[in-house]
Amino acid sequence: MRVTQWFPVRILVWGLLYSGAALAGNTTAHSRFVGTYLSDARDAAKAGASMELSLGPDGTATVTEDPGNGTTTLFGHWIDSGTQVKVTFDAVEGKPAEPPMIFQPGHEGLQAVSWNHTTWGKTNPPPMKNKAKVKQRLSHSNASD
């Protein structure tokens, strides 16, 4: 009689543990790179190019890019392959989707390693730093003023 009373509870506990383990091993977990990345304004002024990348914890992505001839904002989704971040873009009405962009971790941020060369021409997208690092650097420089 006792075994039958506990059987449904054991099934429930086992199910919760199993689903938790499955979620923990989920490759779409977006924690490592979540955040906003900005190109340095000083670099942008020199090169005439800028980029901002926002990676949401839900897998959404926004890229605002200016290769020097006007700003464009693209929306899409991102995945973490372990060594790179790949952003695939949503199609806009009447136009095909932009080709994916791939970013690689660099010094305190991300650097585009694959992008739409038609958009950027001969200009390389600038490296971006994590916005938290940018804020930290600005607060340190303001403290010394």
C-alpha positions as CSV (number, residue, x, y, z in Angstrom):
1,M,0.0,0.0,0.0
2,R,2.8,2.4,0.8
3,V,4.5,1.9,-2.6
4,T,1.4,2.9,-4.4
5,Q,0.9,6.0,-2.3
6,W,4.4,7.3,-3.1
7,F,4.6,6.1,-6.7
8,P,2.9,9.3,-8.2
9,V,5.2,11.5,-6.1
10,R,8.3,9.7,-7.3
11,I,7.1,10.0,-10.9
12,L,6.6,13.7,-10.4
13,V,10.0,14.3,-8.7
14,W,11.7,12.2,-11.4
15,G,10.0,14.2,-14.1
16,L,11.1,17.5,-12.6
17,L,14.7,16.4,-12.2
18,Y,14.8,15.1,-15.8
19,S,13.4,18.3,-17.3
20,G,15.8,20.4,-15.2
21,A,18.7,18.4,-16.4
22,A,17.5,18.7,-20.0
23,L,17.3,22.5,-19.6
24,A,20.7,22.7,-18.0
25,G,22.2,21.0,-21.1
26,N,20.3,23.2,-23.5
27,T,22.6,24.7,-26.1
28,T,20.4,27.7,-26.6
29,A,21.0,29.1,-23.1
30,H,22.1,32.6,-23.7
31,S,24.0,33.7,-20.6
32,R,27.7,34.1,-21.5
33,F,27.3,36.9,-24.1
34,V,24.0,38.5,-23.0
35,G,24.4,42.3,-23.0
36,T,25.1,45.3,-25.1
37,Y,28.3,45.9,-27.0
38,L,29.4,49.3,-28.4
39,S,32.2,50.4,-30.6
40,D,34.4,53.1,-29.2
41,A,33.3,56.6,-30.1
42,R,36.9,57.6,-30.7
43,D,37.4,54.8,-33.2
44,A,34.1,55.6,-34.9
45,A,35.2,59.3,-35.3
46,K,38.4,58.2,-36.9
47,A,37.0,55.5,-39.2
48,G,33.5,57.0,-39.7
49,A,32.0,53.6,-38.8
50,S,30.2,52.4,-35.7
51,M,28.3,49.4,-34.4
52,E,26.1,48.5,-31.5
53,L,25.1,44.9,-30.7
54,S,22.4,44.0,-28.2
55,L,22.1,40.3,-27.3
56,G,19.0,39.4,-25.2
57,P,18.7,36.5,-22.8
58,D,15.8,35.2,-24.8
59,G,18.0,34.9,-27.9
60,T,16.9,38.1,-29.6
61,A,19.5,40.4,-31.2
62,T,19.6,43.9,-32.5
63,V,22.5,45.3,-34.6
64,T,22.7,49.0,-35.3
65,E,25.5,49.6,-37.8
66,D,26.9,52.6,-39.6
67,P,29.6,51.8,-42.1
68,G,30.0,55.5,-42.6
69,N,27.2,56.1,-45.0
70,G,24.1,56.0,-42.7
71,T,22.7,54.0,-39.8
72,T,20.7,50.8,-40.2
73,T,19.1,48.7,-37.5
74,L,18.6,45.0,-38.0
75,F,16.6,42.6,-35.8
76,G,17.1,38.9,-35.5
77,H,18.2,36.0,-33.2
78,W,21.6,34.8,-31.9
79,I,23.2,31.6,-30.8
80,D,26.4,30.9,-28.8
81,S,28.4,28.2,-30.5
82,G,30.9,28.2,-27.7
83,T,33.6,30.2,-29.4
84,Q,31.5,32.6,-31.5
85,V,28.1,34.4,-31.6
86,K,26.1,34.0,-34.8
87,V,23.3,36.5,-35.4
88,T,20.7,35.6,-38.1
89,F,18.4,38.4,-39.2
90,D,14.7,38.5,-39.7
91,A,13.5,39.3,-43.3
92,V,12.0,42.7,-43.8
93,E,8.8,43.0,-45.9
94,G,9.6,42.7,-49.6
95,K,13.4,42.1,-49.0
96,P,15.4,39.0,-48.3
97,A,17.0,38.6,-44.9
98,E,20.5,40.1,-44.5
99,P,23.3,37.5,-44.4
100,P,24.2,36.4,-40.9
101,M,26.9,38.1,-38.9
102,I,29.4,36.2,-36.8
103,F,31.2,37.8,-33.8
104,Q,34.2,36.4,-32.0
105,P,35.2,37.3,-28.4
106,G,38.0,39.9,-28.3
107,H,39.5,42.2,-25.7
108,E,36.6,43.0,-23.3
109,G,34.0,42.5,-26.1
110,L,33.2,41.2,-29.5
111,Q,34.6,41.7,-33.0
112,A,32.7,40.9,-36.2
113,V,34.5,38.2,-38.2
114,S,31.8,37.7,-40.9
115,W,29.5,40.5,-42.2
116,N,27.7,41.8,-45.3
117,H,30.6,43.1,-47.4
118,T,28.1,44.8,-49.7
119,T,26.9,47.0,-46.8
120,W,30.4,47.7,-45.4
121,G,32.4,47.9,-48.6
122,K,36.1,48.1,-47.8
123,T,35.5,49.2,-44.2
124,N,35.8,46.6,-41.4
125,P,33.2,46.8,-38.6
126,P,34.9,48.2,-35.5
127,P,35.5,46.1,-32.4
128,M,32.9,46.5,-29.6
129,K,33.3,46.5,-25.9
130,N,30.7,45.3,-23.4
131,K,28.6,48.3,-22.4
132,A,29.3,47.5,-18.7
133,K,33.0,47.8,-19.4
134,V,32.4,51.1,-21.3
135,K,30.4,52.5,-18.3
136,Q,33.1,51.3,-15.9
137,R,35.8,53.1,-17.9
138,L,33.7,56.3,-18.2
139,S,33.0,56.3,-14.5
140,H,36.7,56.0,-13.7
141,S,37.7,58.8,-16.1
142,N,34.9,61.0,-14.6
143,A,36.1,60.3,-11.1
144,S,39.6,61.7,-11.9
145,D,38.2,64.9,-13.4
